[in-house]
Amino acid sequence: MDETALRKKIGMVFQKPCIFPRSIRDNVLFGVQHVRKLSRQAKAQIVEDNLRAVALWKEVCHRLGDRADTLSIGQQQRLCIARTLALNPEVIVLAEPTSSLDPVSTRAIEALMLKLKNDYTLVFVTHDILQARRISDHLVFVCDGKIIEQGSRAKLFDNPEKQQTREYLLDEYCDC
């Protein structure tokens, strides 16, 4: 598959917010403006729509020209998600996106994921068992690079088949 075509289909959000030393507006538009030509009006709409989608619009609408690094870490992470959404990918991979966030920001990201999973395929990587229970529909338990067990949230949390899965759910540790 063409690498550029693949990149258009998959969005990625990392453990630490990856913002660019540019304005909030420019961060939202960073990827999408390289994919297609946009009018000034289209750019403004993309910025607003995607900042609204991540519940950041009201917090930043009056300062879109400010540097993105002036935002809190939680706001920066939501900005990264807005930038990903602007590309309208089919799949969004989130690799430990709440690990460096405070509990309030973590819950905001989780609420956003619950909302977004209606429109996107989300692959959410986490080591936090309680978080997995709160937001997942389907889980894949991986240990030492090997798939140990997979299934619905209810199956893995209520009736895991594998001893390694049971141990991890009990102690949050597994000796694979």
N, C-alpha and C positions, 0 to 999 in steps of 0.2 A: 504494500500500500504506500502511496505517496506520503512522505513524512509531513508535509504541510497540510494535506487533507486530514491526516490523523490528528494533528495538533488542533485543528478546528473542532474536532469532535470531543476532545477530552480536555477538561479544565483541571488545574491542580492548585491546591492550597496547602501550604507547608506548615510545619510545626511553629516556626517563628514567622511572623508577618514579613513578607518580602515586598516592601514598598520602595518606590523609586524616589530619588531626591528631586521631586517635582511637585506640582500642585496636586491637591486632592482631585480636581477635575482631570488633570493629565494622567493620574494613576488609573482612574476608571477607564479612560479611553485608550490606555497604552496598547493593548493588544488589538482591540477591534478596529482601530484606525489603520492598522497595517494589513487588515484583511479586506476591507472595503472602503471605498471613498464615501465620505460623509459630509453632508452640508452642516453649516453652523447650527441650524435648527435641530438636525438629527443628532448631533453631538450633545446638545443641551438636553434633549429628550432621553438619550441613553444614560447620561450622567444622572439625571433625576430619577428615572425609572429604576435603575440598579441600586442607587443609594437608598431609595424607598424600600426596595426589596429586602435590603439587609438592615432596615430600621436605623439608618444613619442620616437620612436626608434632613430631618428636623435639627439634628445636632450640628450639621456642617453647611447647610444651604446658604448661609450668610457669609461663608468664608471659603468658597470653592477654589479661590486662587491662592489660598495659604498652602504652605508646604505640608505634605502628608506626614512628615515626621514630627509635626506638632501635635498630632493626635495621640490619644492614649493607646496602649498596646491592644486593648480590646477593640477600639475603634479602627486601628490599623488592620486587625485581622478581618473585621467586617468589610473594610475597604478592599482588601485582597479578594474576598468572596465576591464583592460587587464587580471588580475587574474581571473575574472569571465569568460571572453571569452575563456580562456585557457581550461576551463572545457567543453566548447561547449554545454551549456545548451539549452533547448528548449525555455525557458522563462527567461527573465531578469527583475527583479523588481528593480526599482530605486526610492528610497524614498528621495525626496528633494535633489538630488545629487549636485545641484548647489547653494544651499542656502548660503554656506559659501565661495563662490568663487567671484572673481572680474569679471567685465563684459566681459573681453577678454576670461578668462577661461570658463565662462558660455557659451559664444557663441561657443567655441571650443567643449564643451561637447554636446551642442545642435546639432552642425554640425555632430558630431559623431553619435548621436542618429538617425538623419535623414538617415545616411548611414547604420547603423546597423538594422534599422527596415525592411530592405529588406531581411535580413537573420534570424532575431529573432523576437519572440513576445516580445514586450517591454511593461511593465506596468510602467508608469512614474507618480509618485505622485508629484504634485506641487500645491502651493497656488498662484503662479504667473500667472495671467490671460494672460498676453502678451506671456509668455513662452508657455502656453497651446495652444494658438492660433498659435504660430510659429511651434510647433513640433507635434501636435496631429493629428490623423486621426479620432479617436473616443474618446469621453469624457464621463466620468461618474461624475456627480456633486453629491458630498456627503456632507451632513451637519448633524452634531450631530450624526454621525454613520449611517445615513439613506440615501439610494439612493433617491435623489430628482428627477433627470432627467438624461437621457443618450441619446446619439445619435452622429451623425457625427459632425465634427467641424462646418460645415456650419449651421447645424440645431441649435446647441446650441448657437452659437455666433450671428447668424443672425435672428433666429426666435424661441427663447426658449418658451416652452409652460407654464412653471411654473413661478409663481410670484417670488418665492424664487430665482430661477435662474436669472431672470431679475434683481432683486435687487442686487445680488452678482456681476453680470457683471457691474452694474452701480456704486456701492459703494465699491466693494470688501469686503462686509460685509453682512451677512444674520443672522437674528434672528430666528433660527430654533426652 
